[in-house]
């Protein structure tokens, strides 16, 4: 199937390991990207929550929960996409 082709690789000698692939990202880079994106996203969530609730404490509480859960989700999402060969050169 197509999914099998995306996730599996041929066993040729020219094939590089995950760490050796030029377009792959390190786990550290993925973590830094996740943190920087979550700062932007959390500010957005806090502002929207404040606008809707009218309470800054409620908005900050929502933002705190959101930042933790979405950073974890983004990290794993990014790592999975690094395994997918589609669209890479």
PDB file of N, CA, C and O in Angstrom, chain B, residues numbered from 101:
ATOM      1  N   UNK B 101       0.830  -1.189   0.000  1.00  0.00           N
ATOM      2  CA  UNK B 101       0.000   0.000   0.000  1.00  0.00           C
ATOM      3  C   UNK B 101       0.874   1.252   0.000  1.00  0.00           C
ATOM      4  O   UNK B 101       2.086   1.184   0.206  1.00  0.00           O
ATOM      5  N   UNK B 102       0.242   2.377  -0.231  1.00  0.00           N
ATOM      6  CA  UNK B 102       0.958   3.647  -0.256  1.00  0.00           C
ATOM      7  C   UNK B 102       1.545   3.968   1.109  1.00  0.00           C
ATOM      8  O   UNK B 102       2.679   4.441   1.199  1.00  0.00           O
ATOM      9  N   UNK B 103       0.790   3.718   2.175  1.00  0.00           N
ATOM     10  CA  UNK B 103       1.291   3.984   3.525  1.00  0.00           C
ATOM     11  C   UNK B 103       2.557   3.177   3.789  1.00  0.00           C
ATOM     12  O   UNK B 103       3.514   3.694   4.366  1.00  0.00           O
ATOM     13  N   UNK B 104       2.568   1.917   3.371  1.00  0.00           N
ATOM     14  CA  UNK B 104       3.765   1.096   3.546  1.00  0.00           C
ATOM     15  C   UNK B 104       4.960   1.702   2.822  1.00  0.00           C
ATOM     16  O   UNK B 104       6.077   1.668   3.339  1.00  0.00           O
ATOM     17  N   UNK B 105       4.742   2.250   1.642  1.00  0.00           N
ATOM     18  CA  UNK B 105       5.824   2.858   0.863  1.00  0.00           C
ATOM     19  C   UNK B 105       6.339   4.125   1.539  1.00  0.00           C
ATOM     20  O   UNK B 105       7.528   4.433   1.454  1.00  0.00           O
ATOM     21  N   UNK B 106       5.472   4.843   2.196  1.00  0.00           N
ATOM     22  CA  UNK B 106       5.891   6.076   2.870  1.00  0.00           C
ATOM     23  C   UNK B 106       6.785   5.753   4.061  1.00  0.00           C
ATOM     24  O   UNK B 106       7.813   6.400   4.260  1.00  0.00           O
ATOM     25  N   UNK B 107       6.398   4.756   4.855  1.00  0.00           N
ATOM     26  CA  UNK B 107       7.115   4.481   6.090  1.00  0.00           C
ATOM     27  C   UNK B 107       8.266   3.497   5.949  1.00  0.00           C
ATOM     28  O   UNK B 107       9.169   3.482   6.786  1.00  0.00           O
ATOM     29  N   UNK B 108       8.249   2.680   4.910  1.00  0.00           N
ATOM     30  CA  UNK B 108       9.326   1.708   4.747  1.00  0.00           C
ATOM     31  C   UNK B 108      10.323   2.210   3.732  1.00  0.00           C
ATOM     32  O   UNK B 108      10.018   3.073   2.909  1.00  0.00           O
ATOM     33  N   UNK B 109      11.501   1.665   3.800  1.00  0.00           N
ATOM     34  CA  UNK B 109      12.543   2.091   2.874  1.00  0.00           C
ATOM     35  C   UNK B 109      13.169   0.877   2.228  1.00  0.00           C
ATOM     36  O   UNK B 109      13.072  -0.237   2.743  1.00  0.00           O
ATOM     37  N   UNK B 110      13.808   1.099   1.102  1.00  0.00           N
ATOM     38  CA  UNK B 110      14.525   0.016   0.449  1.00  0.00           C
ATOM     39  C   UNK B 110      15.813  -0.233   1.215  1.00  0.00           C
ATOM     40  O   UNK B 110      16.270   0.628   1.966  1.00  0.00           O
ATOM     41  N   UNK B 111      16.381  -1.370   1.033  1.00  0.00           N
ATOM     42  CA  UNK B 111      17.596  -1.729   1.764  1.00  0.00           C
ATOM     43  C   UNK B 111      18.836  -1.529   0.906  1.00  0.00           C
ATOM     44  O   UNK B 111      19.764  -2.333   0.988  1.00  0.00           O
ATOM     45  N   UNK B 112      18.881  -0.495   0.096  1.00  0.00           N
ATOM     46  CA  UNK B 112      20.047  -0.238  -0.732  1.00  0.00           C
ATOM     47  C   UNK B 112      21.151   0.387   0.085  1.00  0.00           C
ATOM     48  O   UNK B 112      20.897   0.981   1.133  1.00  0.00           O
ATOM     49  N   UNK B 113      22.393   0.255  -0.396  1.00  0.00           N
ATOM     50  CA  UNK B 113      23.537   0.803   0.329  1.00  0.00           C
ATOM     51  C   UNK B 113      23.530   2.324   0.325  1.00  0.00           C
ATOM     52  O   UNK B 113      24.104   2.944   1.221  1.00  0.00           O
ATOM     53  N   UNK B 114      22.890   2.936  -0.666  1.00  0.00           N
ATOM     54  CA  UNK B 114      22.866   4.397  -0.722  1.00  0.00           C
ATOM     55  C   UNK B 114      21.870   5.006   0.259  1.00  0.00           C
ATOM     56  O   UNK B 114      21.869   6.216   0.485  1.00  0.00           O
ATOM     57  N   UNK B 115      21.028   4.159   0.835  1.00  0.00           N
ATOM     58  CA  UNK B 115      20.037   4.636   1.796  1.00  0.00           C
ATOM     59  C   UNK B 115      20.744   5.112   3.065  1.00  0.00           C
ATOM     60  O   UNK B 115      21.631   4.426   3.573  1.00  0.00           O
ATOM     61  N   UNK B 116      20.363   6.267   3.573  1.00  0.00           N
ATOM     62  CA  UNK B 116      20.979   6.817   4.770  1.00  0.00           C
ATOM     63  C   UNK B 116      20.098   6.532   5.975  1.00  0.00           C
ATOM     64  O   UNK B 116      18.882   6.386   5.846  1.00  0.00           O
ATOM     65  N   UNK B 117      20.712   6.453   7.133  1.00  0.00           N
ATOM     66  CA  UNK B 117      19.943   6.264   8.352  1.00  0.00           C
ATOM     67  C   UNK B 117      19.208   7.560   8.672  1.00  0.00           C
ATOM     68  O   UNK B 117      19.499   8.599   8.080  1.00  0.00           O
ATOM     69  N   UNK B 118      18.266   7.508   9.596  1.00  0.00           N
ATOM     70  CA  UNK B 118      17.475   8.684   9.954  1.00  0.00           C
ATOM     71  C   UNK B 118      18.371   9.853  10.359  1.00  0.00           C
ATOM     72  O   UNK B 118      18.152  10.979   9.913  1.00  0.00           O
ATOM     73  N   UNK B 119      19.366   9.604  11.190  1.00  0.00           N
ATOM     74  CA  UNK B 119      20.235  10.684  11.668  1.00  0.00           C
ATOM     75  C   UNK B 119      21.107  11.248  10.555  1.00  0.00           C
ATOM     76  O   UNK B 119      21.523  12.404  10.629  1.00  0.00           O
ATOM     77  N   UNK B 120      21.390  10.462   9.537  1.00  0.00           N
ATOM     78  CA  UNK B 120      22.291  10.917   8.479  1.00  0.00           C
ATOM     79  C   UNK B 120      21.561  11.659   7.361  1.00  0.00           C
ATOM     80  O   UNK B 120      22.209  12.305   6.537  1.00  0.00           O
ATOM     81  N   UNK B 121      20.257  11.584   7.313  1.00  0.00           N
ATOM     82  CA  UNK B 121      19.510  12.241   6.251  1.00  0.00           C
ATOM     83  C   UNK B 121      19.639  13.751   6.404  1.00  0.00           C
ATOM     84  O   UNK B 121      19.369  14.304   7.470  1.00  0.00           O
ATOM     85  N   UNK B 122      20.053  14.407   5.332  1.00  0.00           N
ATOM     86  CA  UNK B 122      20.345  15.839   5.387  1.00  0.00           C
ATOM     87  C   UNK B 122      19.128  16.672   5.781  1.00  0.00           C
ATOM     88  O   UNK B 122      19.265  17.652   6.514  1.00  0.00           O
ATOM     89  N   UNK B 123      17.944  16.299   5.307  1.00  0.00           N
ATOM     90  CA  UNK B 123      16.740  17.094   5.563  1.00  0.00           C
ATOM     91  C   UNK B 123      16.063  16.747   6.884  1.00  0.00           C
ATOM     92  O   UNK B 123      15.068  17.377   7.245  1.00  0.00           O
ATOM     93  N   UNK B 124      16.576  15.763   7.611  1.00  0.00           N
ATOM     94  CA  UNK B 124      15.977  15.395   8.888  1.00  0.00           C
ATOM     95  C   UNK B 124      16.373  16.410   9.945  1.00  0.00           C
ATOM     96  O   UNK B 124      17.385  17.101   9.822  1.00  0.00           O
ATOM     97  N   UNK B 125      15.569  16.485  10.970  1.00  0.00           N
ATOM     98  CA  UNK B 125      15.850  17.394  12.067  1.00  0.00           C
ATOM     99  C   UNK B 125      16.211  16.586  13.298  1.00  0.00           C
ATOM    100  O   UNK B 125      15.752  15.458  13.476  1.00  0.00           O
ATOM    101  N   UNK B 126      17.033  17.172  14.136  1.00  0.00           N
ATOM    102  CA  UNK B 126      17.353  16.531  15.396  1.00  0.00           C
ATOM    103  C   UNK B 126      16.171  16.695  16.351  1.00  0.00           C
ATOM    104  O   UNK B 126      15.311  17.556  16.164  1.00  0.00           O
ATOM    105  N   UNK B 127      16.153  15.857  17.363  1.00  0.00           N
ATOM    106  CA  UNK B 127      15.102  15.972  18.373  1.00  0.00           C
ATOM    107  C   UNK B 127      15.184  17.321  19.083  1.00  0.00           C
ATOM    108  O   UNK B 127      14.158  17.904  19.434  1.00  0.00           O
ATOM    109  N   UNK B 128      16.407  17.816  19.294  1.00  0.00           N
ATOM    110  CA  UNK B 128      16.576  19.122  19.958  1.00  0.00           C
ATOM    111  C   UNK B 128      15.954  20.237  19.130  1.00  0.00           C
ATOM    112  O   UNK B 128      15.283  21.113  19.675  1.00  0.00           O
ATOM    113  N   UNK B 129      16.170  20.212  17.827  1.00  0.00           N
ATOM    114  CA  UNK B 129      15.577  21.230  16.955  1.00  0.00           C
ATOM    115  C   UNK B 129      14.050  21.161  17.022  1.00  0.00           C
ATOM    116  O   UNK B 129      13.382  22.193  17.075  1.00  0.00           O
ATOM    117  N   UNK B 130      13.506  19.953  17.019  1.00  0.00           N
ATOM    118  CA  UNK B 130      12.051  19.798  17.120  1.00  0.00           C
ATOM    119  C   UNK B 130      11.529  20.359  18.435  1.00  0.00           C
ATOM    120  O   UNK B 130      10.459  20.968  18.466  1.00  0.00           O
ATOM    121  N   UNK B 131      12.266  20.164  19.512  1.00  0.00           N
ATOM    122  CA  UNK B 131      11.855  20.696  20.816  1.00  0.00           C
ATOM    123  C   UNK B 131      11.860  22.225  20.802  1.00  0.00           C
ATOM    124  O   UNK B 131      10.910  22.851  21.273  1.00  0.00           O
ATOM    125  N   UNK B 132      12.926  22.829  20.265  1.00  0.00           N
ATOM    126  CA  UNK B 132      13.013  24.297  20.214  1.00  0.00           C
ATOM    127  C   UNK B 132      11.896  24.867  19.339  1.00  0.00           C
ATOM    128  O   UNK B 132      11.290  25.878  19.691  1.00  0.00           O
ATOM    129  N   UNK B 133      11.622  24.223  18.200  1.00  0.00           N
ATOM    130  CA  UNK B 133      10.520  24.674  17.342  1.00  0.00           C
ATOM    131  C   UNK B 133       9.189  24.560  18.072  1.00  0.00           C
ATOM    132  O   UNK B 133       8.345  25.450  17.971  1.00  0.00           O
ATOM    133  N   UNK B 134       9.000  23.473  18.802  1.00  0.00           N
ATOM    134  CA  UNK B 134       7.751  23.290  19.548  1.00  0.00           C
ATOM    135  C   UNK B 134       7.572  24.386  20.589  1.00  0.00           C
ATOM    136  O   UNK B 134       6.477  24.925  20.748  1.00  0.00           O
ATOM    137  N   UNK B 135       8.645  24.713  21.295  1.00  0.00           N
ATOM    138  CA  UNK B 135       8.562  25.755  22.326  1.00  0.00           C
ATOM    139  C   UNK B 135       8.255  27.116  21.719  1.00  0.00           C
ATOM    140  O   UNK B 135       7.383  27.832  22.211  1.00  0.00           O
ATOM    141  N   UNK B 136       8.970  27.483  20.646  1.00  0.00           N
ATOM    142  CA  UNK B 136       8.736  28.802  20.041  1.00  0.00           C
ATOM    143  C   UNK B 136       7.330  28.914  19.466  1.00  0.00           C
ATOM    144  O   UNK B 136       6.692  29.960  19.581  1.00  0.00           O
ATOM    145  N   UNK B 137       6.848  27.845  18.851  1.00  0.00           N
ATOM    146  CA  UNK B 137       5.489  27.875  18.303  1.00  0.00           C
ATOM    147  C   UNK B 137       4.455  27.947  19.410  1.00  0.00           C
ATOM    148  O   UNK B 137       3.448  28.642  19.275  1.00  0.00           O
ATOM    149  N   UNK B 138       4.692  27.238  20.505  1.00  0.00           N
ATOM    150  CA  UNK B 138       3.733  27.257  21.601  1.00  0.00           C
ATOM    151  C   UNK B 138       3.679  28.609  22.288  1.00  0.00           C
ATOM    152  O   UNK B 138       2.624  28.993  22.793  1.00  0.00           O
ATOM    153  N   UNK B 139       4.774  29.338  22.323  1.00  0.00           N
ATOM    154  CA  UNK B 139       4.736  30.690  22.889  1.00  0.00           C
ATOM    155  C   UNK B 139       3.749  31.537  22.100  1.00  0.00           C
ATOM    156  O   UNK B 139       2.906  32.221  22.680  1.00  0.00           O
ATOM    157  N   UNK B 140       3.856  31.491  20.787  1.00  0.00           N
ATOM    158  CA  UNK B 140       2.928  32.239  19.928  1.00  0.00           C
ATOM    159  C   UNK B 140       1.496  31.744  20.121  1.00  0.00           C
ATOM    160  O   UNK B 140       0.573  32.537  20.302  1.00  0.00           O
ATOM    161  N   UNK B 141       1.326  30.428  20.079  1.00  0.00           N
ATOM    162  CA  UNK B 141      -0.014  29.850  20.219  1.00  0.00           C
ATOM    163  C   UNK B 141      -0.642  30.115  21.573  1.00  0.00           C
ATOM    164  O   UNK B 141      -1.847  30.349  21.666  1.00  0.00           O
ATOM    165  N   UNK B 142       0.158  30.079  22.615  1.00  0.00           N
ATOM    166  CA  UNK B 142      -0.361  30.302  23.963  1.00  0.00           C
ATOM    167  C   UNK B 142      -0.762  31.754  24.183  1.00  0.00           C
ATOM    168  O   UNK B 142      -1.778  32.031  24.820  1.00  0.00           O
ATOM    169  N   UNK B 143       0.017  32.661  23.670  1.00  0.00           N
ATOM    170  CA  UNK B 143      -0.375  34.078  23.741  1.00  0.00           C
ATOM    171  C   UNK B 143      -1.721  34.272  23.056  1.00  0.00           C
ATOM    172  O   UNK B 143      -2.590  34.980  23.565  1.00  0.00           O
ATOM    173  N   UNK B 144      -1.885  33.648  21.914  1.00  0.00           N
ATOM    174  CA  UNK B 144      -3.159  33.719  21.188  1.00  0.00           C
ATOM    175  C   UNK B 144      -4.299  33.139  22.024  1.00  0.00           C
ATOM    176  O   UNK B 144      -5.365  33.744  22.131  1.00  0.00           O
ATOM    177  N   UNK B 145      -4.072  31.963  22.615  1.00  0.00           N
ATOM    178  CA  UNK B 145      -5.103  31.319  23.443  1.00  0.00           C
ATOM    179  C   UNK B 145      -5.464  32.167  24.649  1.00  0.00           C
ATOM    180  O   UNK B 145      -6.640  32.298  24.989  1.00  0.00           O
ATOM    181  N   UNK B 146      -4.457  32.745  25.300  1.00  0.00           N
ATOM    182  CA  UNK B 146      -4.713  33.591  26.469  1.00  0.00           C
ATOM    183  C   UNK B 146      -5.541  34.814  26.078  1.00  0.00           C
ATOM    184  O   UNK B 146      -6.496  35.167  26.769  1.00  0.00           O
ATOM    185  N   UNK B 147      -5.177  35.454  24.980  1.00  0.00           N
ATOM    186  CA  UNK B 147      -5.927  36.644  24.537  1.00  0.00           C
ATOM    187  C   UNK B 147      -7.374  36.291  24.179  1.00  0.00           C
ATOM    188  O   UNK B 147      -8.299  37.013  24.549  1.00  0.00           O
ATOM    189  N   UNK B 148      -7.565  35.198  23.469  1.00  0.00           N
ATOM    190  CA  UNK B 148      -8.931  34.773  23.108  1.00  0.00           C
ATOM    191  C   UNK B 148      -9.719  34.418  24.365  1.00  0.00           C
ATOM    192  O   UNK B 148     -10.880  34.806  24.501  1.00  0.00           O
ATOM    193  N   UNK B 149      -9.091  33.681  25.287  1.00  0.00           N
ATOM    194  CA  UNK B 149      -9.765  33.294  26.534  1.00  0.00           C
ATOM    195  C   UNK B 149     -10.138  34.511  27.364  1.00  0.00           C
ATOM    196  O   UNK B 149     -11.223  34.565  27.944  1.00  0.00           O
ATOM    197  N   UNK B 150      -9.243  35.481  27.420  1.00  0.00           N
ATOM    198  CA  UNK B 150      -9.504  36.718  28.155  1.00  0.00           C
ATOM    199  C   UNK B 150     -10.669  37.475  27.528  1.00  0.00           C
ATOM    200  O   UNK B 150     -11.541  37.989  28.229  1.00  0.00           O
ATOM    201  N   UNK B 151     -10.668  37.537  26.202  1.00  0.00           N
ATOM    202  CA  UNK B 151     -11.751  38.222  25.486  1.00  0.00           C
ATOM    203  C   UNK B 151     -13.096  37.549  25.759  1.00  0.00           C
ATOM    204  O   UNK B 151     -14.100  38.228  25.974  1.00  0.00           O
ATOM    205  N   UNK B 152     -13.114  36.217  25.750  1.00  0.00           N
ATOM    206  CA  UNK B 152     -14.372  35.478  25.929  1.00  0.00           C
ATOM    207  C   UNK B 152     -14.834  35.502  27.386  1.00  0.00           C
ATOM    208  O   UNK B 152     -16.012  35.732  27.658  1.00  0.00           O
ATOM    209  N   UNK B 153     -13.910  35.266  28.324  1.00  0.00           N
ATOM    210  CA  UNK B 153     -14.307  35.170  29.734  1.00  0.00           C
ATOM    211  C   UNK B 153     -14.298  36.510  30.466  1.00  0.00           C
ATOM    212  O   UNK B 153     -15.034  36.699  31.434  1.00  0.00           O
ATOM    213  N   UNK B 154     -13.467  37.430  30.003  1.00  0.00           N
ATOM    214  CA  UNK B 154     -13.325  38.702  30.687  1.00  0.00           C
ATOM    215  C   UNK B 154     -12.492  38.608  31.961  1.00  0.00           C
ATOM    216  O   UNK B 154     -12.392  39.574  32.717  1.00  0.00           O
ATOM    217  N   UNK B 155     -11.890  37.430  32.196  1.00  0.00           N
ATOM    218  CA  UNK B 155     -11.107  37.216  33.418  1.00  0.00           C
ATOM    219  C   UNK B 155      -9.689  36.798  33.040  1.00  0.00           C
ATOM    220  O   UNK B 155      -9.480  35.763  32.408  1.00  0.00           O
ATOM    221  N   UNK B 156      -8.729  37.613  33.432  1.00  0.00           N
ATOM    222  CA  UNK B 156      -7.340  37.320  33.098  1.00  0.00           C
ATOM    223  C   UNK B 156      -6.846  36.072  33.817  1.00  0.00           C
ATOM    224  O   UNK B 156      -6.057  35.319  33.248  1.00  0.00           O
ATOM    225  N   UNK B 157      -7.285  35.829  35.051  1.00  0.00           N
ATOM    226  CA  UNK B 157      -6.843  34.627  35.772  1.00  0.00           C
ATOM    227  C   UNK B 157      -7.333  33.357  35.084  1.00  0.00           C
ATOM    228  O   UNK B 157      -6.603  32.370  34.995  1.00  0.00           O
ATOM    229  N   UNK B 158      -8.556  33.386  34.605  1.00  0.00           N
ATOM    230  CA  UNK B 158      -9.101  32.237  33.877  1.00  0.00           C
ATOM    231  C   UNK B 158      -8.333  32.044  32.567  1.00  0.00           C
ATOM    232  O   UNK B 158      -8.002  30.919  32.193  1.00  0.00           O
ATOM    233  N   UNK B 159      -8.057  33.138  31.886  1.00  0.00           N
ATOM    234  CA  UNK B 159      -7.323  33.071  30.618  1.00  0.00           C
ATOM    235  C   UNK B 159      -5.923  32.500  30.812  1.00  0.00           C
ATOM    236  O   UNK B 159      -5.465  31.685  30.011  1.00  0.00           O
ATOM    237  N   UNK B 160      -5.241  32.929  31.880  1.00  0.00           N
ATOM    238  CA  UNK B 160      -3.898  32.409  32.167  1.00  0.00           C
ATOM    239  C   UNK B 160      -3.942  30.928  32.541  1.00  0.00           C
ATOM    240  O   UNK B 160      -3.040  30.174  32.176  1.00  0.00           O
ATOM    241  N   UNK B 161      -4.969  30.510  33.257  1.00  0.00           N
ATOM    242  CA  UNK B 161      -5.129  29.094  33.606  1.00  0.00           C
ATOM    243  C   UNK B 161      -5.326  28.241  32.360  1.00  0.00           C
ATOM    244  O   UNK B 161      -4.704  27.189  32.212  1.00  0.00           O
ATOM    245  N   UNK B 162      -6.179  28.691  31.482  1.00  0.00           N
ATOM    246  CA  UNK B 162      -6.409  27.979  30.221  1.00  0.00           C
ATOM    247  C   UNK B 162      -5.117  27.924  29.413  1.00  0.00           C
ATOM    248  O   UNK B 162      -4.772  26.880  28.860  1.00  0.00           O
ATOM    249  N   UNK B 163      -4.406  29.040  29.345  1.00  0.00           N
ATOM    250  CA  UNK B 163      -3.146  29.103  28.609  1.00  0.00           C
ATOM    251  C   UNK B 163      -2.089  28.166  29.163  1.00  0.00           C
ATOM    252  O   UNK B 163      -1.332  27.566  28.400  1.00  0.00           O
ATOM    253  N   UNK B 164      -2.026  28.033  30.487  1.00  0.00           N
ATOM    254  CA  UNK B 164      -1.039  27.161  31.113  1.00  0.00           C
ATOM    255  C   UNK B 164      -1.294  25.689  30.763  1.00  0.00           C
ATOM    256  O   UNK B 164      -0.367  24.962  30.408  1.00  0.00           O
ATOM    257  N   UNK B 165      -2.529  25.267  30.864  1.00  0.00           N
ATOM    258  CA  UNK B 165      -2.869  23.885  30.520  1.00  0.00           C
ATOM    259  C   UNK B 165      -2.609  23.634  29.036  1.00  0.00           C
ATOM    260  O   UNK B 165      -2.048  22.605  28.658  1.00  0.00           O
ATOM    261  N   UNK B 166      -3.016  24.567  28.219  1.00  0.00           N
ATOM    262  CA  UNK B 166      -2.884  24.443  26.765  1.00  0.00           C
ATOM    263  C   UNK B 166      -1.429  24.352  26.332  1.00  0.00           C
ATOM    264  O   UNK B 166      -1.107  23.561  25.447  1.00  0.00           O
ATOM    265  N   UNK B 167      -0.550  25.133  26.925  1.00  0.00           N
ATOM    266  CA  UNK B 167       0.847  25.147  26.483  1.00  0.00           C
ATOM    267  C   UNK B 167       1.516  23.796  26.720  1.00  0.00           C
ATOM    268  O   UNK B 167       2.284  23.332  25.878  1.00  0.00           O
ATOM    269  N   UNK B 168       1.241  23.179  27.829  1.00  0.00           N
ATOM    270  CA  UNK B 168       1.869  21.891  28.137  1.00  0.00           C
ATOM    271  C   UNK B 168       1.368  20.794  27.208  1.00  0.00           C
ATOM    272  O   UNK B 168       2.161  20.062  26.615  1.00  0.00           O
ATOM    273  N   UNK B 169       0.062  20.684  27.086  1.00  0.00           N
ATOM    274  CA  UNK B 169      -0.491  19.601  26.269  1.00  0.00           C
ATOM    275  C   UNK B 169      -0.121  19.758  24.794  1.00  0.00           C
ATOM    276  O   UNK B 169       0.204  18.771  24.134  1.00  0.00           O
ATOM    277  N   UNK B 170      -0.166  20.956  24.283  1.00  0.00           N
ATOM    278  CA  UNK B 170       0.106  21.139  22.862  1.00  0.00           C
ATOM    279  C   UNK B 170       1.583  21.032  22.517  1.00  0.00           C
ATOM    280  O   UNK B 170       1.917  20.651  21.395  1.00  0.00           O
ATOM    281  N   UNK B 171       2.479  21.357  23.444  1.00  0.00           N
ATOM    282  CA  UNK B 171       3.908  21.154  23.171  1.00  0.00           C
ATOM    283  C   UNK B 171       4.211  19.667  23.037  1.00  0.00           C
ATOM    284  O   UNK B 171       4.957  19.263  22.145  1.00  0.00           O
ATOM    285  N   UNK B 172       3.648  18.867  23.903  1.00  0.00           N
ATOM    286  CA  UNK B 172       3.867  17.422  23.839  1.00  0.00           C
ATOM    287  C   UNK B 172       3.286  16.859  22.540  1.00  0.00           C
ATOM    288  O   UNK B 172       3.941  16.076  21.852  1.00  0.00           O
ATOM    289  N   UNK B 173       2.074  17.252  22.212  1.00  0.00           N
ATOM    290  CA  UNK B 173       1.453  16.780  20.979  1.00  0.00           C
ATOM    291  C   UNK B 173       2.240  17.209  19.746  1.00  0.00           C
ATOM    292  O   UNK B 173       2.421  16.416  18.822  1.00  0.00           O
ATOM    293  N   UNK B 174       2.707  18.449  19.721  1.00  0.00           N
ATOM    294  CA  UNK B 174       3.472  18.940  18.576  1.00  0.00           C
ATOM    295  C   UNK B 174       4.781  18.182  18.410  1.00  0.00           C
ATOM    296  O   UNK B 174       5.151  17.834  17.289  1.00  0.00           O
ATOM    297  N   UNK B 175       5.482  17.921  19.494  1.00  0.00           N
ATOM    298  CA  UNK B 175       6.752  17.206  19.417  1.00  0.00           C
ATOM    299  C   UNK B 175       6.562  15.857  18.732  1.00  0.00           C
ATOM    300  O   UNK B 175       7.300  15.520  17.807  1.00  0.00           O
ATOM    301  N   UNK B 176       5.573  15.082  19.183  1.00  0.00           N
ATOM    302  CA  UNK B 176       5.354  13.766  18.588  1.00  0.00           C
ATOM    303  C   UNK B 176       4.855  13.877  17.148  1.00  0.00           C
ATOM    304  O   UNK B 176       5.223  13.063  16.301  1.00  0.00           O
ATOM    305  N   UNK B 177       4.036  14.862  16.871  1.00  0.00           N
ATOM    306  CA  UNK B 177       3.567  15.098  15.501  1.00  0.00           C
ATOM    307  C   UNK B 177       4.750  15.380  14.581  1.00  0.00           C
ATOM    308  O   UNK B 177       4.819  14.838  13.479  1.00  0.00           O
ATOM    309  N   UNK B 178       5.672  16.215  15.019  1.00  0.00           N
ATOM    310  CA  UNK B 178       6.859  16.568  14.247  1.00  0.00           C
ATOM    311  C   UNK B 178       7.759  15.365  14.016  1.00  0.00           C
ATOM    312  O   UNK B 178       8.283  15.185  12.917  1.00  0.00           O
ATOM    313  N   UNK B 179       7.942  14.542  15.037  1.00  0.00           N
ATOM    314  CA  UNK B 179       8.802  13.366  14.905  1.00  0.00           C
ATOM    315  C   UNK B 179       8.201  12.358  13.932  1.00  0.00           C
ATOM    316  O   UNK B 179       8.932  11.742  13.156  1.00  0.00           O
ATOM    317  N   UNK B 180       6.897  12.182  13.961  1.00  0.00           N
ATOM    318  CA  UNK B 180       6.243  11.274  13.014  1.00  0.00           C
ATOM    319  C   UNK B 180       6.425  11.789  11.589  1.00  0.00           C
ATOM    320  O   UNK B 180       6.741  11.013  10.687  1.00  0.00           O
ATOM    321  N   UNK B 181       6.231  13.075  11.379  1.00  0.00           N
ATOM    322  CA  UNK B 181       6.403  13.635  10.036  1.00  0.00           C
ATOM    323  C   UNK B 181       7.840  13.494   9.542  1.00  0.00           C
ATOM    324  O   UNK B 181       8.059  13.389   8.335  1.00  0.00           O
ATOM    325  N   UNK B 182       8.814  13.488  10.432  1.00  0.00           N
ATOM    326  CA  UNK B 182      10.197  13.261  10.027  1.00  0.00           C
ATOM    327  C   UNK B 182      10.399  11.854   9.475  1.00  0.00           C
ATOM    328  O   UNK B 182      11.320  11.633   8.688  1.00  0.00           O
ATOM    329  N   UNK B 183       9.570  10.911   9.866  1.00  0.00           N
ATOM    330  CA  UNK B 183       9.659   9.528   9.370  1.00  0.00           C
ATOM    331  C   UNK B 183       9.040   9.372   7.987  1.00  0.00           C
ATOM    332  O   UNK B 183       9.346   8.411   7.281  1.00  0.00           O
ATOM    333  N   UNK B 184       8.190  10.286   7.596  1.00  0.00           N
ATOM    334  CA  UNK B 184       7.483  10.193   6.326  1.00  0.00           C
ATOM    335  C   UNK B 184       8.366  10.752   5.205  1.00  0.00           C
ATOM    336  O   UNK B 184       8.831  11.889   5.282  1.00  0.00           O
ATOM    337  N   UNK B 185       8.584   9.968   4.192  1.00  0.00           N
ATOM    338  CA  UNK B 185       9.489  10.364   3.103  1.00  0.00           C
ATOM    339  C   UNK B 185       8.797  11.271   2.081  1.00  0.00           C
ATOM    340  O   UNK B 185       9.472  11.994   1.348  1.00  0.00           O
ATOM    341  N   UNK B 186       7.498  11.242   2.023  1.00  0.00           N
ATOM    342  CA  UNK B 186       6.755  12.014   1.040  1.00  0.00           C
ATOM    343  C   UNK B 186       7.115  13.498   1.118  1.00  0.00           C
ATOM    344  O   UNK B 186       7.062  14.097   2.192  1.00  0.00           O
ATOM    345  N   UNK B 187       7.475  14.079  -0.002  1.00  0.00           N
ATOM    346  CA  UNK B 187       7.759  15.502  -0.064  1.00  0.00           C
ATOM    347  C   UNK B 187       9.184  15.887   0.274  1.00  0.00           C
ATOM    348  O   UNK B 187       9.529  17.068   0.224  1.00  0.00           O
ATOM    349  N   UNK B 188      10.016  14.925   0.615  1.00  0.00           N
ATOM    350  CA  UNK B 188      11.431  15.208   0.909  1.00  0.00           C
ATOM    351  C   UNK B 188      12.257  14.945  -0.325  1.00  0.00           C
ATOM    352  O   UNK B 188      11.876  14.133  -1.168  1.00  0.00           O
ATOM    353  N   UNK B 189      13.369  15.611  -0.442  1.00  0.00           N
ATOM    354  CA  UNK B 189      14.281  15.403  -1.566  1.00  0.00           C
ATOM    355  C   UNK B 189      15.458  14.585  -1.145  1.00  0.00           C
ATOM    356  O   UNK B 189      16.338  14.304  -1.958  1.00  0.00           O
TER     357      UNK B 189
END
